[in-house]
Amino acid sequence: KTAEKIMAGEIEDILGSDKQIFRDALAVGGKRKEWVVRQEVADTLDNLVRERAKGIIFSVDLGVMTAWKRWQLISPRRYPKYNIRNLTGDAEATFLGNPAGFKKTPQAIRELRNVFFGKKEMSPDMAAWFERGGMSSTLQAQEMDSLKDVWMFSRLYEKRGADTGLWSKYWKTARLTTDFRESILRYANFLDYKEQLLKTGGKPLNYGASKPEMIDALKNIDDKAFWLSNDLLGAYDRVSVAGQVIRERVIPFWSWQEVNFKRYIQFYKNAANDGDLAMTVGKKLGATTGRTAVK
């Protein structure tokens, strides 16, 4: 019940009360169902979160890298370039994998604007998308790791003094508007895929950049819609463990290269079973090859 109140944004009321909200309790359940899995699967389940090195040197190094990434993405001179480049990349992925997603763009903009800037309550569909990691799976969120500055997350943190400096306000505005823009096509495709799944009884009209067997194995419509949209726009929250180390220590924006490579490989695989997708991907490949030859 406390967790539900926190997710509903009522943490201030809870922390301000004199009641003890957490209590110890003894709970004994029955024997769980047992599974036999391959060793590598068991090792993964035992280590779901990658452990980071500890120490002041690592912390300083990571902090410097994060600050440098922030400057490279949304500093005043680079803010327009990054947003235009990222927008065209998202639009291209949608055009190749799920063109119908563009039809949901007006609805996505309207709902996201109400939440980001109007601070209004999320619709049930947006809440389902948000709870599955919709806003934390973007390139910016994964590279800069500072979502607590976005108001939806800041309510879960201790209140801080207001930023009065013009420079501080710029960074907060740049971050908020970029998160808003990156979320548009992600949420629009979530809405479209959910509509497809509801109309067809759980079978999408296309698999975009997802593995069909993985989507078909999911039981929940919202899970399927999120997985499809996240794969299509780039699952930056599912970068490999090696990739996470590389992007933190060696190649700053490695995650984009890894995600893009996986996405287009799956596009080509899915194209073999989808005539329309095969034609679209073929045109894209031909255009890219033609530009390279001219250069």
N, C-alpha and C positions, 0 to 999 in steps of 0.2 A: 504493500500500500504506500509506503514511503517512497519507493522508487517511482511509482506511478505519479505521485505528487511532484517529484523532482522533474520528471519528464514533462509534466504539464506546466512547469514554470512557477511552482508554488514554493520554491526552496526558501525564499525570504520569510514566508509565513512560518515555515517549519523551524528554521533556525532561530526565529524570533520568539518562539514559544518556550515556556518553561517545562514542557512535558519531555520526558525521556522517550526519544523516538526509536532507539535501538535497544533491544533486550536480548539476553542470552536465552536460548531455548534448546532443549534436547529433542532431536528428531531421529527416529529409527525407521528405515524403510525396508521393504522386502528385497530379495536378491534380484540384482539387475540382470537383464538379458546379456549373455556373453557372445562375443564375436571373435572369430579367428581371422586375422588379417596379415598381410605381408609385413615383414620386418620394417621396411622403409615407411609403410603407412603408420605403423605403431610409433616409430621414431618421430614422425611428423606430428602425430597427435600428442606426444609427450612434450613437444617443443613448438607449440603453436605461435609463440612470440619470440622473435629473435632477440637474444640478449645483446645489449650494447656494452662496449667497453666503458669502464668507470674511471674517474680521475679527472683532475683539473685540466690536464693537457688535452684530453679528448673533448671535454666540454668546451674549452676555449676554441679548439679547432673547428668543432661542429658549429659553434656560434658564429664564427667568422664566415664559414661556408654559407650558412643560412642567410646572413646579412648580405653577402655578396650576391646570392641568388635573388634576394628581394630587390636589390639595386638593379640587377640585370633584367628583371621582369617588369617591374612597375615603377622605376624611377621616372621622373618627369619626361626625360627624353625618350625612354624606351617604352613607356606605358602604351602609347598609340600603336607602335609597331607590334608589340607582343599581343595585344588584344586583336588586332586585325589578322595577324598570322594564325593565332589560335582559332579565331572564328572561322577563317577559311578552311582550316584543317578539319574542324568539326563539321562544317557544312559539306565538305567533300566526302567524309566518312558516311554522313547521313544520305547523301546523294547515291553513293555506291551501294550501301547496305539496306537502307530503309527510307526511300524517298517520301513515303507517306508520313513520316515523322514531321516533315515541315508543316503539315496542316495543323498540327497541335501547337505550333510556335506561338500564335496569339494568346491561346489559353495559358501556356506556360509563362509567358511574359507577364500577363495580368496577375496570375497567382503568385509568382515569385516577387513581383513588385510590391504586392500587398504585404508579403511577409518580410522581405528585406528592408523596405523603406517605410511601409505603413505599420510594421510590427503587429500585423493582425494574425489571427489564429490560422493555422494551416488547414487546408481542406483534407478530407480523409485520404485522397490519393497522394497528396504531397507528403502527408505524415508517413504513409507507407514507404514512399521513396526516401524520405529523410532518415527514417529509422534504419533503413538498410545501408545507409552510408552514402546517400545521393550527393550531399554537399562536401563530404570528406574524401571523395574519390577523384576529385579534379587534380589536374597537374599542379596548380598553385598550392592547394591544400597539402599535397604530399611532399612537395619540394620545400615549402617554407614552414609547414607545421606550426601555424599560429592561429588556428581556428578560434581560440578563445577570445580573439579580438572581434569576432563576428557576434552580433548581439544575441543570436539564438543560443550560442554556446556560452557567452559571457555571463548569463544568468546563473550558470552552474559554478561560477568562480566568485571569489571574494570581490566585492565592489571596490573599485579603485577610484582615485580622484579624476575628475574630468580633464581631458587634454585640452588645454587652452591655447597652445602654440600653433601657429599656422602650419609649421612643418609637420607636427604630429597629426594634425587634422588631415593634411594631404595624404599621408601614408594610410590612415584609417579609411579615407574615402576611396583611395586607389584600390585598396584591398577589397573593400566591400563591393565596389562596382565591378571589379574583375571577377569576383566570386559569383556575382549576379549574372554576368554575361556568360561565364563558363557553365552555369547551371541551366541555361535556357534550353539548348538542344538536348542535353542529358534528360531533363525532365520531360520535354516534349516527346522524345522517343519512348520514355517510360509510359507516358499516357497512351501513345499510339500502339505500342506492343500490348499493353493491357487490354485495350479495346479489341485488338486482333484476337487475343487469347480468349476473351469472353465470347466473341462471336463464333469462334471455331471449336469451342469445347476444349481449349488448352493447347492448341497447335498453332504456332505462329505462321503467318503467311511467308515469312522468310526468317532465316537464322542469322542474318547479318554477318557478324564476325565471331559468332559463338559456335561452340562445338554442339551439334544437334543432340548427341547422346547425353550430354550434360544437361541441356535444357529440358529434354524429354523426361529425365530422371527426377526433376523437381516436381513437387506436388502442388505447391502454392502458386496461384496466379501472380501475385505481387512479386514473389521471389523470381519467377520466370521473367517477368517484365523488367525487373531491375537488372538481372544478369544480362539479358539481351541488350539493354540500353547501355549498360556499363562497358560491356565488351565492344560495342559499336563505337562509342566515343572515346574509348581508351581506359582500361582498368588499371589506373595508376596505383590503386590500393592493393593490387595483386602482383606487384613486381617481385621477381624472385629474390631469395635471400642474398644471393651473390650480387644481383642488381642493386639491392638496397645499399650494400657496402660500397659498391662502385660509385653510386650517385652521391654518397656522403663523403667519400674519401679521395676518389680519383677523377671521375668524369662527372661534373656537376649535374648535367641534365641527361644522364644516361637513361633514366626511366622512360623518357619520350622515345628514344631509339629502340629500346627493348619492346615497349608496348606497340609501337608502330609496326615493327617487324612481325610480331606475333599476329597483329590484326590483319595485315595484308596476306600473310600466309594462309590464315583461316578464310579470308575472302576468296582466295583462289581455290581452296579445297571445296568450299560451299558452292562455288560457281560451277563445279563439275555436275552438280545435281540440280542446278537452277539455270534454265536457259536465259532468262532476262538478266540475272546477275552476271552470268558469263559474258554476255554482250556488253554490259556496262563496264565491267572490269577490263574487258579486252580493249574498249575504246580508251579507258584511262591509261592502260599500259602502252597503247599505241601512241597516244598523245605525249606521254612522258618520254618514250623512246625517241619520238620525233624532235622534241625540244632538245634532248641531249645531243642528237646528231647535228642539229643546227649549231649548237654552241661549239 
